[in-house]
Amino acid sequence: MCCSGAVLGYATVDDYDSMLKVLRGLSDEDKKQLVARVQELVGSSSLEALTSFIASQVNRELFAAAVREFASHVKSGG
């Protein structure tokens, strides 16, 4: 069972690497849009609220999906 998690982790590394490359290359305007999207999702602009938000597995998944969606949108030129 423990190995299946490792296999899944290795399978998604490329997705995360690609997403991180896109995020690192964001323009200042895109960064502002991403911050606004995350603040909307979290319901606050404070770091403490973000930390509390991602403490929950469900919220971590929502956060990751929102960032992934944004990165995909930017990468596709949208």
C-alpha positions as CSV (number, residue, x, y, z in Angstrom):
1,M,0.0,0.0,0.0
2,C,2.7,2.5,0.9
3,C,4.4,2.0,-2.5
4,S,1.2,2.9,-4.4
5,G,1.4,6.4,-2.9
6,A,5.0,6.7,-4.0
7,V,4.1,5.7,-7.6
8,L,1.3,8.2,-7.7
9,G,3.7,10.8,-6.3
10,Y,6.3,10.1,-9.0
11,A,3.5,10.2,-11.7
12,T,2.4,13.7,-10.7
13,V,5.9,15.2,-10.3
14,D,5.9,16.3,-13.9
15,D,2.6,18.0,-13.5
16,Y,3.8,19.9,-10.5
17,D,7.1,20.8,-12.2
18,S,5.2,22.1,-15.2
19,M,2.8,24.0,-13.0
20,L,5.7,25.5,-11.0
21,K,7.5,26.6,-14.1
22,V,4.4,28.4,-15.3
23,L,3.9,30.0,-11.9
24,R,7.5,31.2,-11.8
25,G,7.1,32.8,-15.2
26,L,3.9,34.8,-14.4
27,S,3.7,38.4,-15.2
28,D,3.0,40.8,-12.4
29,E,-0.6,41.2,-13.6
30,D,-1.1,37.4,-13.7
31,K,0.4,37.2,-10.2
32,K,-2.2,39.8,-9.0
33,Q,-5.0,37.7,-10.6
34,L,-3.8,34.5,-8.9
35,V,-3.5,36.2,-5.5
36,A,-7.1,37.6,-6.0
37,R,-8.3,34.1,-6.9
38,V,-6.6,32.5,-3.8
39,Q,-8.0,35.3,-1.5
40,E,-11.4,34.7,-2.9
41,L,-11.1,30.9,-2.3
42,V,-9.7,31.4,1.2
43,G,-12.1,34.2,2.1
44,S,-9.3,36.5,3.4
45,S,-6.1,38.1,2.4
46,S,-4.1,37.1,5.5
47,L,-1.4,34.5,5.6
48,E,-2.9,33.1,8.8
49,A,-6.2,32.5,7.0
50,L,-4.4,30.7,4.1
51,T,-2.5,28.6,6.6
52,S,-5.7,27.6,8.4
53,F,-7.4,27.0,5.1
54,I,-4.9,24.6,3.8
55,A,-4.7,22.7,7.1
56,S,-7.7,20.7,5.9
57,Q,-7.0,18.1,3.2
58,V,-10.2,19.0,1.3
59,N,-9.1,22.6,1.2
60,R,-5.6,21.7,0.2
61,E,-7.1,19.9,-2.8
62,L,-9.3,22.9,-3.6
63,F,-6.3,25.2,-3.4
64,A,-4.2,23.0,-5.6
65,A,-7.0,22.6,-8.1
66,A,-7.5,26.4,-8.3
67,V,-3.7,27.0,-8.8
68,R,-3.5,24.2,-11.3
69,E,-6.5,25.6,-13.2
70,F,-5.0,29.1,-13.2
71,A,-1.6,27.9,-14.4
72,S,-3.2,25.8,-17.1
73,H,-5.2,28.9,-18.2
74,V,-2.1,31.1,-18.3
75,K,0.0,28.4,-20.1
76,S,-2.7,28.1,-22.8
77,G,-2.5,31.8,-23.4
78,G,-5.9,32.6,-21.9
